[in-house]
């Protein structure tokens, strides 16, 4: 039951108002066919829109089943229109990009009816109006009468209690008008039909009641009704309509498909920013992957090394930077030197520090930190020298380790300074290197060319580069080639002679290398007991040959090279040995007779048989004791001592005084101590390494390990804190930061185009709102809420954003192919640019998010549109 009480409707015009309805009061029966007649502008359509909930009355009240609508909210009006009202418009107002069936289904979709039930009911009502054979046609493929019947079917599909028809025959010919009126008459048998028309003949012929309006007032009612005469029925509870996102997406997608060219161009424009960012991320990711591949290899060559005696190299390397005194006046005709030598001297004196590696090794092994988890391997280095010799078939003996090749040919002076510099040089002069303990890392880093990886302590491998090459320095150092050739060439060159050296590449069969054997000697084995002391026999050829014939063999069992994935090969051109070789060597030294004797008698020097000289201690020696000591020296030293004795005798000193002074001088100058003797013998304690090499799994792990060491130092007094130099940090710690910084700057520039394209999409969405204004009115008329309208346009912007994002990723993947080809041609680096899948997904998401944000304002404008005005738009 519908009742209007004193309904007034005013429209603001300029500074005044126009009254469209002036106190209209009327009630309608539940089923009757009511025609409202009147001249144009008398308020007919306004009255119809107020009854249909499209327009709001200014004053009065509209009662629906006896319930006032004064407190109705937007959602209540939406529910009322969707479940109780069906609209039939003069201009049909069908959605052009939807099929006939989809147009009719729309009201049911908004009501939340399932697809199967929705399809069944839509087909039934279309069959009822005689269009069951036109289901899949678009509105522009139908005649005017057919479109009006579709509009009636859409109005009836939700089984509304009220059907409102605004001049349904106004755009039809007479024959078609009669057909439409017959349908409306049939519909009016079981519901209320209110029709606005200018045609009194049709009204008289089909209506059961005619109401005439004049200037906003009812002048005549052929069958008035008093609402008090009818008992109000209990109001049915109905579900509030809500358009699903799927429906909104379908409406938007079909609309976009009607403008394919524009949609493609908009999506391409929106994808430009995505393409730029995706390409930058591809290059950044590719370079980062390259860095990551280099990390494991580089860290295997340059681990975190903590030595027993450490010098702060980073401070020395930066010495002099920032020391220019700018406030001192200078004459432009002079040059000036900056004093850094004092600082360097202080640094070398005070910067050298002894680290307690025994405690730190115990800390690592205790598991109190994550150092082991953050490391691919940890190597402990000891001072025990690895003495290796090669005996040729002719019986020639060459010491291959420690390496004296450069010293032998006069290219390098043997000193601690030179040695430290060599360690820092790109090509290490140390041919024999301990392999890291992590077999998985070694196997991933190297391929076995021939033979096999070392499996026992006495097995070693030759490491070559990726082209199976190694420098001939290795061959000279190992005694395979004769170093005398190079030495003679240097002598000839120094004499002014022209020397031609063979610069070709020599080829060796695998069998020339595999099977090579070297003799292992400890420092202790070259000493033999004589009387109450031990004598160095290293210069006794017969003794050494006999000793070598009985010594252990170290055999080359394989040749390995960097794998294809290794970008910075570690230890190429060296002989790699297992860590348990050093453990075996230390055990052998520590259990040797001379070491056992020295440790059992810490006050007696095993090399002289006499007590160690104590600091500040003096004692008397006889000439006989002195002469016995002199006999242990080299021949030239014996002659030198004899000369000293003759000179001192000439000065009047007695023999015992001479012996005491010379012996005291020699004992103190030699600085022979128990500790130095153990060092000379190569004694090491496995719990106290001379250096610890930590191989982090990556740069982040290296930073974490550095933090752990810093935390370890905080718990110690300053003088006991560990000092070390992070060489790899000095070289490439800023590499990742630089790559990221460049990427961020480029992304920031490209992001501008992304924002501009998003704004453009927002503008295009607003144009779409203007183009679809009537569609907005239709959706509101059949019960769509403001939120539903927003959802439709949000779905459209999300669809455009998704398309733009996918376009961008697809085009990026296509562009990566020639980019990688160009990079490989210029640098030999393959597949540098690589877009990670996660970045692609995120970029598509960003594209959708930006277009969604850009479309929020147009979507809100669409939702705020007045449905009455929207329906009148062209």
FIPASE-234540 format. One record per residue (C-alpha): residue in one letter; z, y, x. Coordinates in steps of 0.1 Angstrom, whole numbers, plus 5000, padded with zeros to 4 digits. Layout:
N
  rest     w     v     u
     A     Z     Y     X
...
//
This chain:
874
  rest     w     v     u
     X  5000  5000  5000
     X  4989  5034  5013
     X  5004  5067  5002
     X  4998  5103  5014
     X  5023  5130  5005
     X  5014  5166  5008
     X  4992  5161  5039
     X  4983  5192  5056
     X  4960  5194  5087
     X  4955  5226  5107
     X  4931  5230  5136
     X  4937  5258  5161
     X  4907  5281  5165
     X  4910  5309  5190
     X  4942  5328  5181
     X  4943  5315  5146
     X  4941  5282  5126
     X  4918  5266  5101
     X  4932  5244  5073
     X  4911  5213  5069
     X  4936  5197  5044
     X  4959  5216  5022
     X  4987  5195  5007
     X  4967  5163  4998
     X  4988  5137  4979
     X  4972  5104  4969
     X  4981  5067  4967
     X  4958  5037  4971
     X  4959  5003  4956
     X  4959  4972  4979
     X  4924  4962  4969
     X  4899  4987  4955
     X  4867  5005  4965
     X  4874  5042  4968
     X  4846  5067  4975
     X  4855  5102  4987
     X  4829  5128  4978
     X  4826  5164  4987
     X  4805  5189  5005
     X  4803  5192  5042
     X  4835  5207  5058
     X  4857  5199  5028
     X  4880  5176  5048
     X  4866  5142  5039
     X  4863  5128  5075
     X  4896  5145  5085
     X  4913  5127  5056
     X  4897  5094  5067
     X  4908  5099  5103
     X  4944  5106  5093
     X  4944  5075  5071
     X  4930  5055  5100
     X  4956  5069  5125
     X  4929  5085  5147
     X  4941  5120  5139
     X  4977  5133  5132
     X  4987  5153  5102
     X  5003  5187  5107
     X  5027  5185  5077
     X  5035  5160  5050
     X  5039  5122  5054
     X  5018  5091  5055
     X  5035  5060  5041
     X  5023  5026  5050
     X  5038  4999  5029
     X  5065  5024  5020
     X  5074  5032  5056
     X  5071  5068  5068
     X  5049  5074  5099
     X  5066  5106  5109
     X  5083  5088  5138
     X  5054  5067  5148
     X  5047  5066  5186
     X  5013  5061  5202
     X  5019  5023  5205
     X  5028  5021  5168
     X  4995  5038  5158
     X  4976  5015  5182
     X  4991  4985  5164
     X  4984  4999  5130
     X  4947  5006  5139
     X  4943  4972  5155
     X  4958  4950  5127
     X  4955  4971  5095
     X  4924  4993  5099
     X  4888  4985  5103
     X  4863  5014  5110
     X  4827  5016  5101
     X  4810  5047  5115
     X  4778  5064  5104
     X  4765  5062  5140
     X  4776  5026  5144
     X  4794  5033  5177
     X  4786  5000  5193
     X  4792  4995  5230
     X  4757  4994  5245
     X  4764  4972  5275
     X  4781  4945  5253
     X  4763  4918  5233
     X  4766  4916  5195
     X  4791  4888  5198
     X  4811  4907  5225
     X  4812  4939  5204
     X  4826  4920  5174
     X  4851  4900  5196
     X  4865  4932  5212
     X  4891  4939  5185
     X  4904  4903  5187
     X  4905  4905  5225
     X  4927  4936  5223
     X  4949  4917  5198
     X  4954  4889  5223
     X  4936  4862  5204
     X  4925  4832  5226
     X  4889  4828  5236
     X  4881  4798  5215
     X  4896  4812  5183
     X  4881  4846  5190
     X  4846  4832  5193
     X  4850  4811  5161
     X  4861  4841  5140
     X  4835  4864  5154
     X  4807  4840  5146
     X  4821  4835  5111
     X  4821  4872  5103
     X  4786  4877  5118
     X  4774  4849  5096
     X  4790  4866  5066
     X  4769  4898  5073
     X  4738  4877  5080
     X  4736  4881  5118
     X  4744  4847  5130
     X  4710  4845  5147
     X  4715  4877  5167
     X  4747  4868  5187
     X  4734  4874  5222
     X  4713  4905  5217
     X  4723  4939  5229
     X  4727  4968  5203
     X  4695  4985  5215
     X  4675  4954  5205
     X  4686  4957  5168
     X  4675  4978  5139
     X  4697  5005  5123
     X  4707  4982  5094
     X  4715  4954  5118
     X  4737  4976  5140
     X  4756  4988  5109
     X  4762  4952  5099
     X  4775  4945  5134
     X  4798  4975  5129
     X  4811  4961  5096
     X  4815  4927  5112
     X  4836  4943  5140
     X  4857  4961  5114
     X  4863  4929  5094
     X  4869  4904  5123
     X  4906  4912  5126
     X  4910  4908  5088
     X  4924  4943  5083
     X  4940  4953  5050
     X  4921  4986  5050
     X  4884  4992  5057
     X  4874  5028  5064
     X  4837  5037  5062
     X  4825  5071  5073
     X  4791  5077  5056
     X  4780  5041  5065
     X  4745  5046  5049
     X  4739  5081  5062
     X  4714  5070  5088
     X  4698  5042  5068
     X  4669  5039  5044
     X  4675  5032  5007
     X  4669  4995  5009
     X  4691  4990  5039
     X  4717  5013  5023
     X  4719  4991  4992
     X  4724  4960  5015
     X  4753  4977  5033
     X  4768  4988  5000
     X  4766  4952  4986
     X  4785  4940  5017
     X  4812  4967  5013
     X  4815  4959  4976
     X  4821  4922  4984
     X  4847  4932  5010
     X  4865  4954  4986
     X  4874  4924  4964
     X  4903  4914  4987
     X  4912  4946  5004
     X  4912  4984  5003
     X  4879  5000  5011
     X  4877  5038  5015
     X  4843  5053  5020
     X  4833  5088  5027
     X  4798  5097  5014
     X  4775  5125  5003
     X  4756  5101  4980
     X  4772  5103  4944
     X  4747  5077  4931
     X  4759  5050  4955
     X  4795  5060  4949
     X  4790  5057  4911
     X  4772  5024  4914
     X  4796  5006  4937
     X  4830  5023  4938
     X  4859  5014  4915
     X  4874  5049  4921
     X  4860  5082  4931
     X  4880  5111  4946
     X  4864  5145  4950
     X  4876  5170  4976
     X  4870  5207  4975
     X  4882  5229  5004
     X  4909  5205  5015
     X  4922  5198  4980
     X  4917  5169  4956
     X  4899  5183  4926
     X  4892  5150  4908
     X  4904  5114  4909
     X  4888  5090  4885
     X  4915  5063  4887
     X  4947  5078  4900
     X  4975  5055  4911
     X  5013  5060  4912
     X  5028  5042  4941
     X  5061  5038  4923
     X  5044  5014  4898
     X  5037  4988  4926
     X  5065  4969  4943
     X  5062  4973  4981
     X  5056  4941  4999
     X  5077  4931  5029
     X  5061  4944  5060
     X  5047  4917  5083
     X  5056  4917  5119
     X  5025  4920  5141
     X  5020  4917  5178
     X  5013  4949  5195
     X  4978  4950  5209
     X  4973  4949  5247
     X  4940  4946  5265
     X  4942  4921  5293
     X  4930  4931  5328
     X  4903  4904  5325
     X  4889  4922  5294
     X  4891  4956  5312
     X  4874  4941  5342
     X  4846  4925  5320
     X  4840  4959  5302
     X  4838  4977  5336
     X  4816  4951  5352
     X  4791  4950  5324
     X  4790  4988  5324
     X  4784  4988  5362
     X  4756  4963  5358
     X  4738  4986  5335
     X  4736  5011  5364
     X  4729  4986  5392
     X  4711  5011  5415
     X  4739  5037  5413
     X  4766  5011  5417
     X  4749  4997  5448
     X  4744  5032  5463
     X  4781  5041  5456
     X  4793  5009  5470
     X  4772  5014  5502
     X  4785  5049  5506
     X  4820  5037  5502
     X  4814  5009  5527
     X  4804  5033  5556
     X  4840  5040  5565
     X  4849  5004  5562
     X  4820  4995  5585
     X  4832  5020  5611
     X  4868  5008  5611
     X  4857  4972  5610
     X  4835  4977  5641
     X  4863  4995  5659
     X  4887  4967  5650
     X  4862  4941  5661
     X  4858  4957  5695
     X  4895  4964  5698
     X  4903  4928  5688
     X  4877  4914  5711
     X  4890  4934  5741
     X  4925  4924  5732
     X  4915  4888  5730
     X  4899  4892  5764
     X  4931  4907  5777
     X  4951  4879  5761
     X  4928  4854  5778
     X  4933  4872  5811
     X  4971  4874  5806
     X  4979  4837  5811
     X  4956  4836  5841
     X  4968  4869  5856
     X  5004  4860  5850
     X  4998  4827  5868
     X  4986  4846  5898
     X  5011  4875  5896
     X  5043  4861  5881
     X  5076  4880  5879
     X  5089  4874  5915
     X  5125  4879  5925
     X  5130  4875  5962
     X  5162  4871  5981
     X  5154  4903  6000
     X  5137  4928  5979
     X  5122  4963  5984
     X  5115  4987  5956
     X  5077  4989  5961
     X  5072  5009  5929
     X  5093  5038  5943
     X  5075  5037  5976
     X  5041  5036  5959
     X  5049  5067  5939
     X  5065  5085  5968
     X  5051  5120  5971
     X  5040  5125  5935
     X  5054  5156  5919
     X  5070  5169  5952
     X  5049  5200  5956
     X  5070  5231  5957
     X  5050  5255  5935
     X  5074  5284  5939
     X  5070  5287  5977
     X  5044  5314  5985
     X  5014  5301  6004
     X  4987  5317  6025
     X  4952  5306  6013
     X  4941  5306  6050
     X  4964  5277  6058
     X  4969  5241  6047
     X  5004  5226  6041
     X  5019  5192  6045
     X  5046  5178  6022
     X  5075  5160  6038
     X  5077  5124  6024
     X  5084  5105  6056
     X  5122  5111  6054
     X  5121  5099  6019
     X  5101  5068  6028
     X  5125  5061  6057
     X  5155  5064  6034
     X  5137  5042  6009
     X  5130  5015  6035
     X  5165  5015  6047
     X  5184  5018  6014
     X  5157  5002  5992
     X  5160  4968  6008
     X  5185  4947  5989
     X  5197  4911  5990
     X  5197  4894  5957
     X  5221  4866  5947
     X  5195  4841  5935
     X  5219  4811  5934
     X  5238  4827  5906
     X  5206  4838  5888
     X  5191  4803  5891
     X  5223  4788  5876
     X  5220  4815  5848
     X  5184  4804  5840
     X  5192  4767  5841
     X  5223  4772  5819
     X  5202  4781  5789
     X  5223  4812  5782
     X  5190  4832  5779
     X  5156  4827  5765
     X  5138  4829  5798
     X  5127  4793  5797
     X  5113  4797  5762
     X  5095  4829  5772
     X  5080  4813  5803
     X  5051  4788  5807
     X  5067  4778  5841
     X  5094  4787  5865
     X  5089  4780  5903
     X  5117  4781  5928
     X  5105  4789  5964
     X  5125  4779  5995
     X  5124  4790  6031
     X  5118  4755  6044
     X  5084  4758  6061
     X  5057  4733  6052
     X  5044  4723  6086
     X  5010  4705  6082
     X  4987  4694  6110
     X  4952  4679  6110
     X  4942  4654  6137
     X  4905  4652  6142
     X  4886  4620  6151
     X  4885  4633  6187
     X  4923  4636  6187
     X  4923  4674  6185
     X  4954  4687  6167
     X  4952  4718  6145
     X  4982  4733  6127
     X  4969  4741  6092
     X  5001  4755  6077
     X  5017  4779  6084
     X  4983  4794  6089
     X  4976  4810  6124
     X  4939  4813  6121
     X  4936  4851  6120
     X  4962  4855  6148
     X  4943  4829  6169
     X  4911  4849  6167
     X  4928  4882  6173
     X  4920  4897  6139
     X  4957  4902  6129
     X  4990  4908  6146
     X  5017  4884  6135
     X  5045  4905  6120
     X  5066  4907  6089
     X  5049  4939  6079
     X  5015  4924  6081
     X  5026  4893  6063
     X  5039  4913  6033
     X  5007  4933  6031
     X  4987  4901  6032
     X  5007  4888  6002
     X  4997  4919  5983
     X  4960  4917  5992
     X  4935  4903  5966
     X  4926  4874  5990
     X  4958  4857  6001
     X  4958  4844  6037
     X  4982  4816  6026
     X  4959  4786  6020
     X  4986  4762  6009
     X  5002  4773  5976
     X  5027  4755  5953
     X  5013  4747  5919
     X  5032  4758  5888
     X  5052  4731  5871
     X  5036  4735  5837
     X  5009  4708  5836
     X  4996  4719  5802
     X  4989  4754  5816
     X  4972  4739  5846
     X  4951  4716  5826
     X  4940  4744  5803
     X  4933  4767  5833
     X  4914  4742  5854
     X  4888  4714  5851
     X  4888  4685  5874
     X  4855  4685  5894
     X  4861  4654  5913
     X  4891  4630  5919
     X  4922  4637  5899
     X  4952  4660  5896
     X  4980  4653  5920
     X  5004  4627  5906
     X  5027  4622  5936
     X  5045  4646  5960
     X  5021  4637  5989
     X  4989  4644  5969
     X  4972  4678  5969
     X  4940  4693  5954
     X  4914  4718  5966
     X  4909  4747  5942
     X  4874  4762  5940
     X  4860  4790  5918
     X  4839  4786  5886
     X  4808  4781  5907
     X  4824  4753  5929
     X  4826  4778  5957
     X  4854  4787  5982
     X  4854  4810  6012
     X  4848  4795  6046
     X  4882  4810  6057
     X  4897  4779  6040
     X  4876  4756  6062
     X  4887  4774  6094
     X  4923  4775  6083
     X  4923  4738  6076
     X  4907  4730  6109
     X  4875  4716  6093
     X  4855  4743  6111
     X  4863  4753  6147
     X  4879  4788  6149
     X  4867  4791  6185
     X  4832  4800  6173
     X  4846  4831  6155
     X  4868  4840  6185
     X  4839  4837  6209
     X  4817  4858  6186
     X  4843  4885  6186
     X  4846  4885  6223
     X  4808  4887  6227
     X  4806  4916  6202
     X  4834  4935  6220
     X  4814  4931  6253
     X  4784  4947  6237
     X  4764  4916  6231
     X  4744  4911  6199
     X  4757  4882  6179
     X  4740  4866  6149
     X  4762  4847  6126
     X  4752  4821  6100
     X  4756  4838  6067
     X  4741  4810  6046
     X  4760  4789  6020
     X  4770  4756  6033
     X  4771  4726  6009
     X  4797  4699  6011
     X  4798  4666  5994
     X  4829  4659  5973
     X  4837  4630  5997
     X  4838  4654  6026
     X  4869  4670  6011
     X  4885  4642  5990
     X  4904  4619  6012
     X  4912  4645  6039
     X  4946  4638  6053
     X  4971  4661  6069
     X  5003  4652  6088
     X  5036  4665  6075
     X  5063  4675  6101
     X  5096  4691  6095
     X  5111  4718  6118
     X  5138  4693  6128
     X  5113  4666  6141
     X  5101  4687  6170
     X  5136  4687  6186
     X  5147  4659  6207
     X  5183  4653  6220
     X  5188  4658  6258
     X  5224  4655  6269
     X  5247  4675  6246
     X  5219  4697  6232
     X  5185  4695  6215
     X  5153  4705  6232
     X  5121  4719  6215
     X  5092  4695  6222
     X  5065  4713  6203
     X  5047  4721  6236
     X  5048  4685  6248
     X  5013  4672  6237
     X  5022  4635  6243
     X  5054  4638  6223
     X  5036  4657  6195
     X  5008  4632  6193
     X  5032  4603  6191
     X  5052  4622  6165
     X  5022  4629  6144
     X  5010  4593  6145
     X  5043  4583  6128
     X  5045  4612  6103
     X  5038  4612  6066
     X  5003  4618  6053
     X  4994  4645  6027
     X  4961  4636  6011
     X  4935  4656  5992
     X  4930  4636  5959
     X  4909  4660  5939
     X  4889  4692  5935
     X  4895  4715  5906
     X  4880  4747  5893
     X  4888  4773  5866
     X  4879  4762  5831
     X  4853  4782  5811
     X  4881  4799  5791
     X  4898  4811  5823
     X  4888  4847  5831
     X  4911  4853  5861
     X  4912  4822  5882
     X  4945  4816  5900
     X  4947  4804  5936
     X  4910  4798  5940
     X  4901  4787  5976
     X  4936  4773  5983
     X  4952  4738  5985
     X  4976  4733  5957
     X  5006  4710  5961
     X  5033  4698  5937
     X  5068  4713  5936
     X  5084  4680  5944
     X  5067  4680  5978
     X  5090  4709  5987
     X  5120  4690  5972
     X  5111  4660  5994
     X  5107  4682  6025
     X  5141  4699  6019
     X  5158  4666  6015
     X  5142  4652  6046
     X  5153  4683  6066
     X  5189  4684  6053
     X  5194  4647  6062
     X  5179  4649  6097
     X  5203  4641  6127
     X  5201  4676  6142
     X  5210  4693  6109
     X  5238  4668  6103
     X  5251  4675  6138
     X  5249  4713  6134
     X  5266  4712  6100
     X  5293  4689  6113
     X  5300  4713  6142
     X  5295  4748  6129
     X  5311  4764  6160
     X  5287  4747  6185
     X  5251  4757  6191
     X  5231  4725  6190
     X  5204  4741  6211
     X  5227  4749  6240
     X  5256  4726  6235
     X  5279  4757  6239
     X  5300  4775  6213
     X  5284  4804  6194
     X  5293  4838  6207
     X  5317  4856  6184
     X  5314  4893  6177
     X  5336  4912  6202
     X  5344  4879  6221
     X  5339  4877  6259
     X  5345  4848  6282
     X  5338  4840  6319
     X  5310  4818  6331
     X  5305  4801  6365
     X  5272  4802  6384
     X  5269  4765  6379
     X  5270  4769  6341
     X  5245  4797  6343
     X  5221  4777  6365
     X  5223  4747  6341
     X  5214  4771  6312
     X  5185  4786  6331
     X  5170  4751  6336
     X  5165  4749  6298
     X  5143  4780  6298
     X  5106  4783  6302
     X  5092  4787  6338
     X  5084  4824  6336
     X  5119  4830  6321
     X  5135  4810  6350
     X  5117  4832  6375
     X  5128  4863  6356
     X  5164  4852  6357
     X  5162  4844  6394
     X  5150  4880  6401
     X  5179  4894  6381
     X  5204  4873  6401
     X  5190  4885  6435
     X  5191  4922  6424
     X  5227  4919  6412
     X  5237  4901  6444
     X  5222  4929  6464
     X  5244  4953  6445
     X  5275  4935  6458
     X  5285  4915  6427
     X  5299  4880  6432
     X  5282  4850  6416
     X  5308  4844  6388
     X  5306  4880  6377
     X  5268  4879  6378
     X  5268  4847  6357
     X  5293  4861  6332
     X  5273  4893  6327
     X  5239  4876  6323
     X  5252  4848  6301
     X  5270  4873  6278
     X  5239  4895  6276
     X  5216  4866  6268
     X  5239  4851  6242
     X  5244  4884  6224
     X  5207  4895  6226
     X  5196  4861  6212
     X  5220  4866  6184
     X  5223  4828  6180
     X  5244  4820  6151
     X  5252  4791  6129
     X  5232  4806  6100
     X  5202  4814  6122
     X  5201  4779  6136
     X  5200  4764  6101
     X  5172  4788  6092
     X  5153  4778  6124
     X  5157  4742  6114
     X  5144  4749  6079
     X  5175  4740  6060
     X  5175  4751  6024
     X  5199  4747  5995
     X  5181  4736  5963
     X  5206  4757  5943
     X  5198  4788  5963
     X  5161  4795  5965
     X  5146  4823  5986
     X  5124  4834  5957
     X  5121  4827  5920
     X  5087  4830  5903
     X  5087  4833  5865
     X  5054  4829  5847
     X  5057  4846  5812
     X  5036  4832  5784
     X  5022  4866  5777
     X  5028  4903  5783
     X  5052  4906  5754
     X  5072  4877  5768
     X  5071  4895  5802
     X  5087  4925  5787
     X  5113  4904  5770
     X  5121  4887  5803
     X  5125  4921  5820
     X  5149  4931  5792
     X  5169  4899  5798
     X  5171  4906  5836
     X  5182  4942  5828
     X  5209  4928  5804
     X  5219  4903  5832
     X  5222  4932  5856
     X  5244  4953  5832
     X  5271  4926  5835
     X  5272  4929  5873
     X  5285  4956  5897
     X  5257  4978  5909
     X  5257  4963  5944
     X  5252  4928  5930
     X  5224  4936  5905
     X  5190  4920  5910
     X  5162  4942  5924
     X  5126  4932  5921
     X  5091  4947  5919
     X  5069  4940  5889
     X  5034  4940  5906
     X  5015  4931  5875
     X  5033  4959  5856
     X  5023  4984  5882
     X  4986  4972  5879
     X  4979  4967  5842
     X  5009  4973  5821
     X  4991  5002  5804
     X  4960  4983  5795
     X  4969  4973  5760
     X  4983  5008  5753
     X  4951  5024  5763
     X  4930  5000  5742
     X  4952  5007  5712
     X  4953  5044  5717
     X  4915  5046  5719
     X  4912  5024  5688
     X  4937  5046  5668
     X  4918  5078  5677
     X  4885  5063  5667
     X  4900  5049  5635
     X  4915  5083  5627
     X  4880  5099  5629
     X  4863  5071  5609
     X  4891  5072  5583
     X  4879  5107  5574
     X  4847  5092  5561
     X  4866  5066  5542
     X  4887  5093  5525
     X  4856  5114  5517
     X  4839  5083  5502
     X  4870  5076  5481
     X  4869  5112  5468
     X  4833  5107  5460
     X  4841  5075  5441
     X  4868  5095  5422
     X  4841  5120  5412
     X  4817  5093  5402
     X  4844  5077  5381
     X  4850  5110  5363
     X  4813  5111  5356
     X  4816  5076  5342
     X  4844  5088  5320
     X  4822  5116  5306
     X  4794  5091  5301
     X  4816  5066  5282
     X  4835  5091  5261
     X  4822  5076  5229
     X  4831  5041  5241
     X  4867  5054  5247
     X  4868  5066  5211
     X  4856  5032  5198
     X  4882  5014  5219
     X  4909  5037  5206
     X  4896  5033  5170
     X  4899  4995  5171
     X  4935  4996  5185
     X  4932  5001  5223
     X  4961  5020  5237
     X  4960  5048  5263
     X  4972  5023  5289
     X  4943  5000  5279
     X  4918  5029  5285
     X  4933  5036  5319
     X  4931  4999  5327
     X  4894  4999  5319
     X  4886  5027  5344
     X  4911  5014  5370
     X  4892  4981  5368
     X  4860  4999  5374
     X  4872  5016  5405
     X  4887  4984  5418
     X  4854  4967  5412
     X  4836  4994  5431
     X  4862  4993  5459
     X  4859  4955  5461
     X  4821  4957  5463
     X  4823  4985  5489
     X  4848  4965  5510
     X  4827  4933  5509
     X  4795  4953  5517
     X  4813  4968  5547
     X  4826  4935  5560
     X  4792  4918  5555
     X  4773  4946  5573
     X  4799  4946  5601
     X  4794  4909  5606
     X  4757  4914  5608
     X  4760  4943  5632
     X  4784  4923  5655
     X  4755  4900  5664
     X  4733  4926  5682
     X  4763  4944  5696
     X  4776  4912  5713
     X  4741  4905  5726
     X  4739  4940  5741
     X  4774  4937  5757
     X  4766  4902  5771
     X  4734  4916  5786
     X  4751  4945  5802
     X  4784  4928  5813
     X  4779  4890  5810
     X  4809  4890  5787
     X  4801  4869  5756
     X  4814  4874  5721
     X  4835  4904  5728
     X  4833  4919  5694
     X  4851  4897  5669
     X  4865  4908  5635
     X  4896  4888  5626
     X  4898  4874  5591
     X  4931  4890  5584
     X  4916  4924  5593
     X  4886  4918  5570
     X  4909  4910  5541
     X  4931  4940  5548
     X  4901  4963  5550
     X  4888  4950  5516
     X  4923  4956  5502
     X  4924  4992  5517
     X  4890  4999  5502
     X  4902  4987  5468
     X  4935  5007  5471
     X  4917  5039  5481
     X  4892  5037  5453
     X  4920  5028  5429
     X  4940  5059  5439
     X  4908  5080  5438
     X  4902  5068  5402
     X  4938  5074  5389
     X  4931  5110  5378
     X  4898  5102  5360
     X  4915  5072  5344
     X  4943  5093  5332
     X  4919  5119  5318
     X  4901  5092  5299
     X  4934  5079  5284
     X  4943  5114  5273
     X  4911  5119  5254
     X  4914  5126  5216
     X  4897  5096  5199
     X  4884  5118  5171
     X  4867  5142  5196
     X  4856  5112  5217
     X  4838  5096  5187
     X  4819  5128  5180
     X  4806  5131  5215
     X  4770  5123  5223
//
